[in-house]
Amino acid sequence: MARLSARRIALKALRTWRKERRFAGPIVSEFLAKSELTDSDRAFALELVYGVLRNLTLLDFWIGCLRASRVDVGLRDVLRLGLYQLFLLKTAPHAAVHESVELVPQRQRPIVNGMLRTAIRRQSELLGRADAKPLFVRVSHPQFLVERWQQHLDARHAEELCKWNNLPAPVYGRINQLRIDREEFLRLYPKARPLMFNPEFVEFDVIPTAAISRGQCYIQDPSTAIACQILDPQPGEKILDACAAPGGKTGYIAQLMKNRGTIVACDRDPQRLEILTENMARLGVEIVRTFRHDWTRGRLPPEIASMAPFHRILIDAPCSNTGAMRRRVDVRWRLQPGDFPRMQQRQLELLRALIPLLEREGVLVYSTCSLEPEENEQVVRQVLDGSLTLRPMEEKRSLPFRDGFDGAFAAKFIRNA
């Protein structure tokens, strides 16, 4: 693996993604971890993988323009890489063509060479033809997603959202004030740019590995702060973080509590729970107790039951992730129309299972990183219609095209009785 080029690693990652249908992020990370690429080549490999995934429909449209007959799926992966470099990365044509040809067996090289050279000659025509296609082709999103956003958000905002999803995501970090105060952090890391609206968050040009390893910051989008801030946890309280892994919100809650009190952090995935435990140790969080539990199945573990009722509960519910597509590049290709009502039912199950664990006058916050009404406003409406136990307090949301950060939704309730 050490001798593989960035382009070859990108190709292997894309083929693995296509065959195994796992998330792209872990796949490319696994390949890069086994390589000995320079930092610049690692960045190039990531750019190629995520760039192709962001532009699949558009790249396949161009392939269809260049060859009417069926293209072998393995060859299509190479052509996608080549066309992405030529038309979107603006790579030097000779380099894009030569390196793409080198990726295929000898018998396929004339096909790749011929198609990419034809693409260069016909570039203006192909770009113009793409501009005339419907939005879902131009921005490479599933047609059903574009149409529902056009309905829910309006046509202009739907297009802005799709274009937002296709941009590389900035690197944001939360300063972990359990380890370091803000002024000292900014002195140690002068390239960190504070965010005006939320002074606990900063932006970086590159991932700050030293600050992360020392537990001085945690990489997360500023939109994730919304749920924690309206939860408003206080020092000394007993908090349940019901769907906690990998722990970004858990760590922020502990900071808001000044590391005093108790946080019960649950997740159904044991591997993600291990990551949470590692993250809490690195961040210096000392008040978290972790439990593996699926709230939609099985009896409540006696260890959790014995600690109820809780002062506050956060339900950061599993969702479609449509607000975070800029970071989770391949989510768009995994979603189906039926996923939204299916997710809603699971979200309602979570809420109904957790309400009894909240003390009277306690606070419950339901949050998602979804933009879909089925998972947000409709869930709130249904849980309120079906229960006199909760009263609504406030709702907050982040919209990428409006706020400049990932999409997020949070609703705050108080338990009446």
Buried (B, 14 or more C-beta within 10 A) or exposed (E): EEEBBBBBBBBBBBBBBEEEEEBBBEBBEEBBEEBEBEEEBBEBBBBBBBBBBBBBBBBBBBBEBBBEEEBEEBBBBBBBBBBBBBBBBEBEBEEBBEBBBEBBEEEBBEBBBBBBEBBBEBBEEBEEBBEEEEBBBBBBBBEEBBBBBBEEBEEEBBBBBBBBBBEEBBBBBBBBBBBBEEEEBBEBBEEBBBBEEBEBBBBBEEEBEEBBEBBBBBBBBBBBBBBBBBBEBBEEBBBBBBBBBBBBBBBBBBBBBBBEBBBBBBBBBEEBBBBBBEBBEBBBBEBBEBBBBEBBEEEBEEEBEEBBBBBBBBBBBBBBBBBBBBBBBBBBBEBEEEBBEEBBEBBBBBBBBBBEBBBEEBBBBBBBBBBBBBBBBBBBEBBBEEBEBBEEEEBBBBBBBEBBBBBBBBBBBBBEE
